[in-house]
Amino acid sequence: MTWLLDVVPPDYRLHGVLRRHPVALAVLARHHIAACVRGAREGYRSARTELSGKLPPGGMEAVLEVYRTEGSRLVETARAVDLVGRALCGEAFTPQLGGTQDERRAAQGERGPRSERGARSEGGARSEGGARSEGNAKGEGNAKGEHGPKGERDVKNERGAKGRRGTSQGRPR
């Protein structure tokens, strides 16, 4: 609780309800830190136009470096606040070797429940890098055997002669 109180503005310590209900404090801290991340991103995007001609040479790059450094710190704090909040709500965590669950999902090409990366558009699925896969908007995977949201495996290109789409065992579907 002490750490969460350090994440939010000092005046939040005045509210007894936040000390009595750590889950409420965690939710409040999550919203606060998310707003800080959004503010840092907006500041980074607009710094060149807002500060153009108002800083000495090299000053602009130094300001942008501050935004990059603090932005990274804020994002890490947001992740930590989320984890603490989930733990306070009773979610059980199992210690893992080899990185976080989100990192392992990303390495396996899966989307986490909170991930904005890999979002699909109507035109087809998109990978983390934004490249189109061979699946469709319903979440089919691609020829590499990726799974859609229901765990179905797309076997296009695994069947049929020479990977022709729309065929099964060389016969039209």
Accessible surface in RSA format (square Angstrom, percent):
REM  Atomic radii and reference values for relative SASA: ProtOr
REM  Chains: A
REM  Algorithm: Lee & Richards
REM  Probe-radius: 1.40
REM  Slices: 20
REM RES _ NUM      All-atoms   Total-Side   Main-Chain    Non-polar    All polar
REM                ABS   REL    ABS   REL    ABS   REL    ABS   REL    ABS   REL
RES MET A   1    89.45  46.3  47.20  31.2  42.24 100.6  38.84  33.0  50.61  67.1
RES THR A   2    96.18  68.4  94.18  95.5   1.99   4.8  58.15  78.1  38.03  57.5
RES TRP A   3   107.31  43.1 102.83  49.8   4.48  10.5  77.58  41.4  29.73  48.2
RES LEU A   4     1.94   1.1   1.93   1.4   0.02   0.0   1.93   1.4   0.02   0.0
RES LEU A   5     4.45   2.5   3.36   2.4   1.08   2.7   3.36   2.4   1.08   2.9
RES ASP A   6    94.10  65.9  63.43  63.1  30.67  72.5  26.51  62.4  67.58  67.4
RES VAL A   7    24.62  16.2   6.22   5.6  18.40  44.3  12.38  10.8  12.24  33.2
RES VAL A   8     6.28   4.1   0.00   0.0   6.28  15.1   0.55   0.5   5.73  15.5
RES PRO A   9    45.08  32.9  38.67  35.2   6.42  23.3  44.75  37.0   0.33   2.0
RES PRO A  10   105.03  76.5  97.82  89.2   7.21  26.2  99.95  82.5   5.08  31.6
RES ASP A  11    95.98  67.2  95.04  94.6   0.94   2.2  20.91  49.2  75.06  74.9
RES TYR A  12    63.00  29.4  62.91  35.8   0.10   0.3  27.84  20.9  35.16  43.3
RES ARG A  13    83.31  35.0  74.75  38.1   8.56  20.4  32.28  44.1  51.03  30.9
RES LEU A  14   144.87  80.7 113.89  81.5  30.98  77.9 117.40  82.4  27.47  73.9
RES HIS A  15    99.17  54.2  95.14  66.1   4.03  10.3  56.62  58.4  42.55  49.5
RES GLY A  16    31.89  39.3   0.00   N/A  31.89  39.3  21.70  59.6  10.19  22.8
RES VAL A  17    70.47  46.4  68.59  62.1   1.88   4.5  68.59  59.6   1.88   5.1
RES LEU A  18    11.46   6.4  11.46   8.2   0.00   0.0  11.46   8.0   0.00   0.0
RES ARG A  19   109.89  46.1  99.28  50.6  10.61  25.3  38.76  53.0  71.14  43.1
RES ARG A  20   165.48  69.5 137.97  70.3  27.51  65.5  71.82  98.2  93.66  56.8
RES HIS A  21    96.67  52.8  94.52  65.7   2.15   5.5  57.43  59.2  39.24  45.7
RES PRO A  22    42.45  30.9  42.45  38.7   0.00   0.0  42.45  35.0   0.00   0.0
RES VAL A  23    61.74  40.6  61.69  55.8   0.05   0.1  61.74  53.6   0.00   0.0
RES ALA A  24    42.02  38.6  31.68  48.9  10.34  23.5  38.37  54.0   3.65   9.7
RES LEU A  25     0.00   0.0   0.00   0.0   0.00   0.0   0.00   0.0   0.00   0.0
RES ALA A  26     2.79   2.6   1.42   2.2   1.38   3.1   1.77   2.5   1.02   2.7
RES VAL A  27    60.59  39.9  60.17  54.5   0.42   1.0  60.59  52.6   0.00   0.0
RES LEU A  28    62.10  34.6  57.59  41.2   4.52  11.4  61.05  42.9   1.05   2.8
RES ALA A  29     0.00   0.0   0.00   0.0   0.00   0.0   0.00   0.0   0.00   0.0
RES ARG A  30    94.33  39.6  94.32  48.1   0.01   0.0  24.93  34.1  69.39  42.1
RES HIS A  31   107.71  58.9 102.77  71.4   4.94  12.6  70.69  72.9  37.02  43.1
RES HIS A  32    47.74  26.1  40.61  28.2   7.13  18.2  26.87  27.7  20.86  24.3
RES ILE A  33     7.23   4.1   7.23   5.4   0.00   0.0   7.23   5.2   0.00   0.0
RES ALA A  34    36.16  33.3  32.17  49.6   3.99   9.1  35.42  49.9   0.74   2.0
RES ALA A  35    47.26  43.5  39.16  60.4   8.09  18.4  39.92  56.2   7.34  19.4
RES CYS A  36    41.97  31.7  31.06  34.6  10.91  25.6  11.77  29.8  30.20  32.6
RES VAL A  37    14.21   9.4  13.81  12.5   0.40   1.0  14.11  12.3   0.10   0.3
RES ARG A  38   147.54  61.9 142.99  72.9   4.54  10.8  70.88  96.9  76.66  46.5
RES GLY A  39    43.07  53.1   0.00   N/A  43.07  53.1  34.54  94.8   8.53  19.1
RES ALA A  40    15.63  14.4   8.82  13.6   6.81  15.5  13.26  18.7   2.37   6.3
RES ARG A  41   129.87  54.5 125.74  64.1   4.13   9.8  42.79  58.5  87.08  52.8
RES GLU A  42    92.39  53.0  92.39  69.9   0.00   0.0  44.96  87.0  47.42  38.7
RES GLY A  43    13.43  16.6   0.00   N/A  13.43  16.6  12.57  34.5   0.87   1.9
RES TYR A  44    85.88  40.1  81.24  46.2   4.64  12.1  56.40  42.4  29.49  36.3
RES ARG A  45   159.67  67.0 128.75  65.6  30.92  73.6  71.20  97.3  88.46  53.6
RES SER A  46    21.74  18.4  18.33  24.5   3.40   7.8  19.03  40.5   2.71   3.8
RES ALA A  47     4.07   3.7   0.47   0.7   3.60   8.2   4.07   5.7   0.00   0.0
RES ARG A  48   136.32  57.2 134.47  68.5   1.86   4.4  55.87  76.4  80.46  48.8
RES THR A  49   113.81  80.9  88.77  90.0  25.05  59.7  83.03 111.5  30.78  46.5
RES GLU A  50   107.56  61.8  96.50  73.0  11.06  26.3  39.52  76.4  68.04  55.6
RES LEU A  51    50.66  28.2  50.16  35.9   0.51   1.3  50.16  35.2   0.51   1.4
RES SER A  52    75.56  63.8  57.15  76.3  18.40  42.4  23.15  49.3  52.41  73.4
RES GLY A  53    84.46 104.2   0.00   N/A  84.46 104.2  40.16 110.2  44.30  99.2
RES LYS A  54   150.71  73.5 117.13  71.9  33.59  80.0  84.69  76.2  66.02  70.3
RES LEU A  55    62.26  34.7  38.55  27.6  23.71  59.6  40.76  28.6  21.50  57.9
RES PRO A  56    95.16  69.4  83.87  76.5  11.29  41.0  91.65  75.7   3.51  21.8
RES PRO A  57   139.45 101.6 105.79  96.4  33.66 122.4 119.09  98.3  20.36 126.5
RES GLY A  58    56.95  70.2   0.00   N/A  56.95  70.2  36.99 101.5  19.96  44.7
RES GLY A  59    14.66  18.1   0.00   N/A  14.66  18.1  13.73  37.7   0.93   2.1
RES MET A  60    35.82  18.5  35.30  23.4   0.52   1.2  35.30  30.0   0.52   0.7
RES GLU A  61    90.79  52.1  89.33  67.6   1.45   3.5  58.80 113.7  31.99  26.1
RES ALA A  62    57.94  53.3  48.49  74.8   9.45  21.5  56.12  79.0   1.82   4.8
RES VAL A  63    40.29  26.5  39.09  35.4   1.20   2.9  40.29  35.0   0.00   0.0
RES LEU A  64     3.42   1.9   3.42   2.4   0.00   0.0   3.42   2.4   0.00   0.0
RES GLU A  65    85.75  49.2  85.75  64.9   0.00   0.0  42.36  81.9  43.39  35.4
RES VAL A  66    89.88  59.1  87.42  79.1   2.47   5.9  89.88  78.1   0.00   0.0
RES TYR A  67    67.53  31.5  62.89  35.8   4.65  12.1  28.50  21.4  39.03  48.1
RES ARG A  68    92.78  39.0  82.50  42.1  10.29  24.5  62.82  85.9  29.96  18.2
RES THR A  69    75.18  53.5  66.39  67.3   8.79  20.9  62.30  83.7  12.88  19.5
RES GLU A  70    65.09  37.4  65.09  49.2   0.00   0.0  30.59  59.2  34.51  28.2
RES GLY A  71    16.76  20.7   0.00   N/A  16.76  20.7  16.73  45.9   0.03   0.1
RES SER A  72    71.71  60.6  62.81  83.8   8.91  20.5  37.42  79.7  34.29  48.0
RES ARG A  73   126.23  53.0 119.30  60.8   6.94  16.5  67.13  91.7  59.10  35.8
RES LEU A  74    19.28  10.7  19.28  13.8   0.00   0.0  19.28  13.5   0.00   0.0
RES VAL A  75    39.75  26.2  39.36  35.6   0.39   0.9  39.69  34.5   0.06   0.2
RES GLU A  76    99.74  57.3  95.65  72.4   4.09   9.7  47.09  91.1  52.65  43.0
RES THR A  77    23.55  16.7  20.13  20.4   3.42   8.2  10.60  14.2  12.95  19.6
RES ALA A  78    25.00  23.0  22.15  34.2   2.85   6.5  22.54  31.7   2.46   6.5
RES ARG A  79   134.98  56.7 129.47  66.0   5.51  13.1  52.88  72.3  82.10  49.8
RES ALA A  80    35.66  32.8  32.22  49.7   3.44   7.8  35.28  49.7   0.38   1.0
RES VAL A  81     0.75   0.5   0.09   0.1   0.66   1.6   0.09   0.1   0.66   1.8
RES ASP A  82    22.56  15.8  20.84  20.7   1.72   4.1  11.66  27.4  10.90  10.9
RES LEU A  83    86.16  48.0  85.02  60.8   1.14   2.9  85.33  59.9   0.83   2.2
RES VAL A  84    52.59  34.6  50.14  45.4   2.45   5.9  52.59  45.7   0.00   0.0
RES GLY A  85    13.47  16.6   0.00   N/A  13.47  16.6  13.33  36.6   0.14   0.3
RES ARG A  86    57.97  24.3  54.91  28.0   3.05   7.3  16.49  22.5  41.48  25.1
RES ALA A  87    50.93  46.8  36.30  56.0  14.63  33.3  36.83  51.9  14.10  37.4
RES LEU A  88    72.78  40.5  48.94  35.0  23.84  59.9  52.41  36.8  20.37  54.8
RES CYS A  89    91.88  69.5  53.32  59.5  38.56  90.6  28.50  72.2  63.39  68.3
RES GLY A  90    62.69  77.3   0.00   N/A  62.69  77.3  35.52  97.5  27.17  60.9
RES GLU A  91    79.67  45.7  63.76  48.2  15.91  37.9  35.40  68.5  44.27  36.1
RES ALA A  92    95.62  87.9  65.24 100.7  30.39  69.1  72.60 102.2  23.03  61.0
RES PHE A  93    90.26  45.2  60.33  37.4  29.93  77.9  62.62  38.0  27.63  79.1
RES THR A  94    95.28  67.8  83.95  85.1  11.33  27.0  50.79  68.2  44.49  67.3
RES PRO A  95   130.66  95.2 101.65  92.7  29.01 105.4 114.54  94.6  16.11 100.1
RES GLN A  96    83.94  46.9  52.93  38.7  31.01  73.8  14.45  30.8  69.49  52.7
RES LEU A  97   175.75  97.9 155.66 111.4  20.09  50.5 157.55 110.7  18.19  49.0
RES GLY A  98    69.09  85.2   0.00   N/A  69.09  85.2  42.74 117.3  26.35  59.0
RES GLY A  99    36.89  45.5   0.00   N/A  36.89  45.5  23.73  65.1  13.16  29.5
RES THR A 100    78.78  56.0  72.24  73.2   6.54  15.6  75.91 102.0   2.87   4.3
RES GLN A 101    84.37  47.2  80.06  58.5   4.31  10.3  23.40  49.8  60.97  46.2
RES ASP A 102    84.23  59.0  80.25  79.9   3.98   9.4  26.01  61.2  58.22  58.1
RES GLU A 103   104.41  59.9  95.37  72.1   9.04  21.5  46.33  89.6  58.08  47.4
RES ARG A 104    62.77  26.4  60.50  30.8   2.27   5.4  44.77  61.2  18.00  10.9
RES ARG A 105    65.58  27.5  65.38  33.3   0.21   0.5  11.82  16.2  53.76  32.6
RES ALA A 106    32.14  29.5  18.80  29.0  13.33  30.3  20.09  28.3  12.04  31.9
RES ALA A 107    92.44  85.0  47.68  73.6  44.76 101.8  60.38  85.0  32.07  84.9
RES GLN A 108   119.33  66.7  89.27  65.2  30.06  71.6  38.70  82.4  80.63  61.2
RES GLY A 109    50.24  62.0   0.00   N/A  50.24  62.0  23.43  64.3  26.80  60.0
RES GLU A 110    94.91  54.5  84.45  63.9  10.46  24.9  34.78  67.3  60.14  49.1
RES ARG A 111   110.97  46.6  83.56  42.6  27.41  65.3  30.83  42.1  80.14  48.6
RES GLY A 112     9.50  11.7   0.00   N/A   9.50  11.7   3.70  10.1   5.80  13.0
RES PRO A 113   119.70  87.2  75.72  69.0  43.98 159.9  89.22  73.7  30.48 189.4
RES ARG A 114   152.49  64.0 122.97  62.7  29.52  70.3  62.41  85.3  90.08  54.6
RES SER A 115    34.85  29.4  13.94  18.6  20.91  48.2  20.07  42.7  14.78  20.7
RES GLU A 116   156.07  89.6 136.80 103.5  19.27  45.9  55.93 108.2 100.14  81.8
RES ARG A 117   134.73  56.6 127.12  64.8   7.61  18.1  60.17  82.2  74.56  45.2
RES GLY A 118    10.79  13.3   0.00   N/A  10.79  13.3   3.69  10.1   7.09  15.9
RES ALA A 119    58.45  53.7  48.89  75.4   9.57  21.8  49.01  69.0   9.44  25.0
RES ARG A 120    89.82  37.7  58.42  29.8  31.41  74.8  16.55  22.6  73.27  44.4
RES SER A 121    50.67  42.8  39.15  52.2  11.53  26.6  47.36 100.9   3.31   4.6
RES GLU A 122   168.26  96.6 146.38 110.7  21.88  52.1  61.43 118.8 106.83  87.2
RES GLY A 123    44.79  55.2   0.00   N/A  44.79  55.2  29.36  80.6  15.43  34.6
RES GLY A 124     1.46   1.8   0.00   N/A   1.46   1.8   1.46   4.0   0.00   0.0
RES ALA A 125     9.68   8.9   9.68  14.9   0.00   0.0   9.68  13.6   0.00   0.0
RES ARG A 126    90.31  37.9  82.22  41.9   8.09  19.3  21.80  29.8  68.51  41.5
RES SER A 127    53.55  45.3  41.83  55.8  11.72  27.0  45.80  97.5   7.75  10.9
RES GLU A 128    78.89  45.3  53.46  40.4  25.43  60.6  32.85  63.5  46.04  37.6
RES GLY A 129    78.32  96.6   0.00   N/A  78.32  96.6  40.79 111.9  37.53  84.0
RES GLY A 130    34.51  42.6   0.00   N/A  34.51  42.6  26.64  73.1   7.87  17.6
RES ALA A 131    64.88  59.7  54.19  83.6  10.69  24.3  64.05  90.2   0.83   2.2
RES ARG A 132   133.69  56.1 105.32  53.7  28.38  67.6  50.18  68.6  83.52  50.6
RES SER A 133    24.44  20.7   8.91  11.9  15.53  35.8  14.15  30.1  10.29  14.4
RES GLU A 134    74.36  42.7  67.91  51.4   6.44  15.3  27.07  52.4  47.29  38.6
RES GLY A 135     9.88  12.2   0.00   N/A   9.88  12.2   0.04   0.1   9.84  22.0
RES ASN A 136    54.03  37.3  50.86  49.1   3.18   7.6  30.62  73.7  23.41  22.6
RES ALA A 137    50.82  46.7  29.14  45.0  21.68  49.3  29.24  41.2  21.58  57.2
RES LYS A 138   175.82  85.8 149.51  91.7  26.31  62.6 102.10  91.9  73.72  78.5
RES GLY A 139     2.05   2.5   0.00   N/A   2.05   2.5   1.53   4.2   0.52   1.2
RES GLU A 140    61.64  35.4  55.09  41.7   6.55  15.6  22.89  44.3  38.75  31.6
RES GLY A 141     5.33   6.6   0.00   N/A   5.33   6.6   5.25  14.4   0.08   0.2
RES ASN A 142    15.83  10.9  15.83  15.3   0.00   0.0   1.65   4.0  14.17  13.7
RES ALA A 143    35.05  32.2  21.80  33.6  13.26  30.2  21.95  30.9  13.11  34.7
RES LYS A 144   172.87  84.3 137.36  84.3  35.50  84.5  93.44  84.1  79.42  84.6
RES GLY A 145     9.08  11.2   0.00   N/A   9.08  11.2   1.61   4.4   7.47  16.7
RES GLU A 146    70.53  40.5  64.26  48.6   6.28  14.9  25.64  49.6  44.89  36.7
RES HIS A 147   106.89  58.4  83.40  58.0  23.49  60.1  61.43  63.3  45.47  52.9
RES GLY A 148     9.11  11.2   0.00   N/A   9.11  11.2   1.47   4.0   7.63  17.1
RES PRO A 149    94.05  68.5  50.97  46.5  43.09 156.6  63.29  52.3  30.76 191.2
RES LYS A 150   168.97  82.4 134.23  82.4  34.74  82.7  87.39  78.7  81.58  86.9
RES GLY A 151    48.21  59.5   0.00   N/A  48.21  59.5  28.52  78.3  19.69  44.1
RES GLU A 152   103.51  59.4  94.36  71.4   9.15  21.8  58.05 112.3  45.46  37.1
RES ARG A 153   127.40  53.5 105.24  53.6  22.15  52.7  31.06  42.4  96.34  58.4
RES ASP A 154    11.81   8.3   5.03   5.0   6.78  16.0   6.87  16.2   4.94   4.9
RES VAL A 155    40.74  26.8  39.61  35.9   1.13   2.7  39.61  34.4   1.13   3.1
RES LYS A 156    33.53  16.4  30.87  18.9   2.66   6.3  21.52  19.4  12.02  12.8
RES ASN A 157    46.75  32.2  24.75  23.9  22.01  53.0  11.04  26.6  35.71  34.5
RES GLU A 158    86.49  49.7  48.55  36.7  37.94  90.3  34.29  66.3  52.20  42.6
RES ARG A 159    92.75  38.9  87.38  44.5   5.37  12.8  29.93  40.9  62.82  38.1
RES GLY A 160    25.04  30.9   0.00   N/A  25.04  30.9   2.81   7.7  22.23  49.8
RES ALA A 161    49.55  45.6  38.91  60.0  10.63  24.2  48.46  68.2   1.08   2.9
RES LYS A 162   204.91 100.0 159.33  97.8  45.59 108.5 119.66 107.7  85.26  90.8
RES GLY A 163    30.31  37.4   0.00   N/A  30.31  37.4  12.95  35.5  17.36  38.9
RES ARG A 164   128.68  54.0 121.04  61.7   7.64  18.2  62.31  85.2  66.37  40.2
RES ARG A 165   135.54  56.9 110.52  56.3  25.02  59.6  47.20  64.5  88.35  53.5
RES GLY A 166    41.21  50.8   0.00   N/A  41.21  50.8  28.59  78.5  12.62  28.3
RES THR A 167    21.76  15.5  19.17  19.4   2.59   6.2  19.17  25.7   2.59   3.9
RES SER A 168    25.65  21.7  25.45  34.0   0.20   0.5  12.63  26.9  13.02  18.2
RES GLN A 169   121.22  67.8  96.69  70.7  24.53  58.4  28.94  61.6  92.27  70.0
RES GLY A 170    35.19  43.4   0.00   N/A  35.19  43.4  12.46  34.2  22.73  50.9
RES ARG A 171   155.05  65.1 154.08  78.5   0.97   2.3  66.59  91.0  88.46  53.6
RES PRO A 172   120.80  88.0 102.32  93.3  18.48  67.2 102.57  84.7  18.23 113.3
RES ARG A 173   165.57  69.5  94.87  48.4  70.70 168.3  84.57 115.6  81.00  49.1
END  Absolute sums over single chains surface
CHAIN  1 A    12229.9       9556.6       2673.3       6929.6       5300.3
END  Absolute sums over all chains
TOTAL         12229.9       9556.6       2673.3       6929.6       5300.3
